């Protein structure tokens, strides 16, 4: 194997470590109080390692958001585009979305809550900010399309699609505000929370009974039943 082939994965791994460390600091201290020095210290590395990948803190911040949104899209879009009823797909999408949020909280908290208000005065950031907003909008549109389909099937409440989608997302994403993993909390316990939260959000959309919805959603059958 060539040197170039082996160095690329190593470079990607280094970038991912930097993103995880930066996300933790953005989550804990906010954008303004986080510095490249702090990221380097968290990693036990030199500033040069960070600057090898990122020219500025703003670049690093945006890449955290892009990485988080890419992760969600890659996991959820195949479910949205797959087969099955609207209830089956939306429940599986909501569950996977929530599982990722709860298990990858620092990255996802930065993406969900956003810190772009700190950057609005920087004209150089405008283009990148628009690209992140578009990623969020495109991702939300996946859910809106399935919700709209469910309305046409008669299983979801008759509401303007946007009015249904925003609260649905709000119920899921609010976990970035109240959830923090307890010491020694098991993966199974976290997954139980994800199931309960996804089922809670889905119930708010239902036009049919929870029992009927459970029959169409093996993913959340126990939670809905």
C-alpha positions in Angstrom: 0.0 0.0 0.0 1.3 3.4 -0.9 2.2 6.1 1.6 -0.6 8.3 0.2 -3.2 5.6 0.7 -2.2 5.1 4.4 -1.8 8.9 5.2 -5.3 9.8 4.1 -7.1 7.6 6.7 -4.7 8.8 9.4 -5.5 12.4 8.4 -9.2 11.8 8.5 -8.9 10.2 11.9 -6.9 13.2 13.2 -9.6 15.5 11.9 -12.4 13.5 13.5 -10.5 13.6 16.9 -10.2 17.4 16.6 -13.9 17.8 15.7 -14.9 15.7 18.7 -12.7 17.7 21.1 -13.9 21.0 19.7 -17.6 19.9 19.9 -17.1 19.0 23.6 -15.7 22.5 24.3 -18.3 24.4 22.2 -21.0 22.5 24.2 -19.4 23.1 27.6 -18.2 26.7 27.2 -19.8 28.1 24.1 -18.2 29.5 21.0 -16.8 32.7 22.4 -15.0 31.0 25.3 -13.5 28.2 23.2 -10.1 28.8 21.6 -7.8 26.8 19.4 -5.5 26.6 22.4 -8.2 25.0 24.4 -8.9 22.4 21.7 -5.2 21.5 21.5 -5.1 21.2 25.3 -8.1 18.9 25.3 -6.4 16.7 22.8 -3.0 16.9 24.5 -1.6 18.2 21.2 0.1 21.3 19.8 -1.8 24.1 18.1 0.1 23.2 15.0 -1.9 19.9 14.8 -5.2 21.9 14.8 -3.9 24.5 12.3 -2.8 21.7 10.0 -6.5 21.1 9.4 -8.2 24.4 10.3 -7.2 28.0 9.6 -9.5 29.4 12.3 -11.9 28.7 15.1 -14.8 29.6 12.8 -13.7 27.0 10.2 -13.5 24.4 13.0 -17.0 25.4 14.3 -18.6 25.1 10.9 -17.0 21.7 10.3 -18.4 20.4 13.5 -21.9 21.4 12.3 -21.3 19.9 8.8 -20.0 16.6 10.3 -23.0 16.3 12.6 -25.6 17.0 9.9 -23.8 14.7 7.5 -24.0 11.9 10.1 -27.7 12.4 10.6 -28.5 12.6 6.9 -26.5 9.5 6.0 -28.3 7.5 8.6 -31.8 8.8 8.2 -32.2 9.5 4.5 -32.1 5.8 3.5 -35.0 5.2 5.9 -37.0 8.1 4.5 -36.5 6.9 1.0 -37.1 3.2 1.8 -40.3 1.2 1.7 -43.1 0.9 4.3 -45.9 3.0 5.5 -45.4 6.6 6.6 -45.8 5.6 10.2 -43.2 2.9 9.9 -40.7 5.1 8.2 -41.3 8.2 10.4 -41.0 6.2 13.6 -37.7 4.6 12.4 -36.4 8.0 11.3 -37.3 9.6 14.7 -35.7 6.7 16.6 -32.4 6.8 14.6 -32.3 10.6 14.9 -32.8 10.5 18.6 -30.3 7.6 19.1 -27.6 9.7 17.4 -28.4 12.8 19.4 -28.2 11.0 22.7 -25.0 9.0 21.9 -23.1 11.7 20.1 -24.4 14.6 22.2 -21.6 17.2 21.9 -21.5 17.1 18.0 -25.3 17.1 17.7 -25.9 19.7 20.4 -23.7 22.2 18.4 -25.6 21.3 15.2 -29.1 21.4 16.7 -28.8 24.5 18.8 -26.3 26.3 16.7 -24.0 29.0 17.7 -24.0 31.0 14.5 -25.3 34.1 16.2 -21.7 34.7 17.3 -20.6 34.8 13.6 -23.4 36.8 12.0 -21.2 39.9 12.0 -18.4 38.2 10.1 -19.1 38.6 6.3 -16.6 35.8 5.5 -18.8 33.4 7.4 -22.0 34.2 5.5 -21.5 31.7 2.7 -20.6 28.8 5.1 -23.5 29.7 7.3 -25.9 29.5 4.4 -24.6 26.1 3.5 -25.1 24.8 7.0 -28.7 26.2 7.1 -29.4 24.5 3.8 -28.2 21.2 5.2 -30.5 21.6 8.1 -33.4 22.5 5.9 -32.8 19.6 3.5 -32.7 17.2 6.5 -35.9 18.6 8.0 -37.5 18.3 4.5 -37.0 14.5 4.7 -39.3 14.4 7.7 -41.8 16.9 6.2 -42.2 14.7 3.1 -43.0 11.6 5.2 -45.3 13.5 7.5 -47.1 14.9 4.4 -47.4 11.4 3.0 -48.9 10.2 6.3 -51.5 13.0 6.3 -52.5 11.9 2.8 -52.8 8.4 4.1 -55.1 9.6 6.8 -52.8 8.4 9.7 -51.5 11.8 10.8 -53.5 14.9 11.9 -54.6 17.3 9.2 -52.3 20.3 9.8 -50.1 22.5 7.6 -47.0 20.3 7.1 -44.6 22.9 8.5 -46.8 23.3 11.6 -46.6 19.6 12.2 -43.0 19.1 11.4 -41.5 21.9 13.6 -43.1 20.7 16.9 -42.2 17.1 16.0 -38.6 18.1 15.6 -38.7 20.2 18.7 -39.8 17.3 20.8 -36.8 15.2 19.6 -34.2 18.0 19.6 -35.1 19.3 23.0 -33.1 16.4 24.3 -30.0 18.4 23.5 -31.1 20.8 26.3 -32.1 18.5 29.1 -30.2 15.2 28.5 -26.8 14.5 29.9 -25.4 11.0 30.3 -25.2 9.9 33.8 -22.1 8.2 35.1 -22.3 4.4 34.5 -25.6 4.9 32.5 -25.7 1.9 30.1 -26.2 2.0 26.4 -29.4 0.0 26.9 -30.8 2.7 29.2 -30.0 5.4 26.7 -31.6 3.4 23.9 -34.7 3.1 26.1 -34.9 6.9 26.4 -34.5 7.2 22.6 -37.4 4.8 22.1 -39.6 6.6 24.6 -38.8 10.1 23.1 -39.4 9.0 19.5 -42.8 7.4 20.5 -43.8 10.6 22.4 -43.1 12.7 19.4 -45.0 10.4 17.1 -48.1 10.3 19.3 -48.4 14.0 18.8 -49.0 13.5 15.1 -51.3 10.5 15.2 -54.8 10.7 13.8 -55.2 6.9 14.3 -55.1 5.2 17.6 -51.7 4.3 19.2 -52.7 0.6 18.9 -53.2 1.0 15.2 -49.9 2.9 14.9 -48.1 0.2 16.8 -49.3 -2.4 14.3 -47.5 -0.5 11.6 -44.4 0.3 13.5 -42.4 -2.6 14.8 -39.7 -0.1 15.7 -41.8 1.5 18.4 -44.4 -1.2 19.0 -43.8 -1.6 22.7 -43.6 2.2 23.3 -46.7 3.0 21.4 -48.8 0.0 22.5 
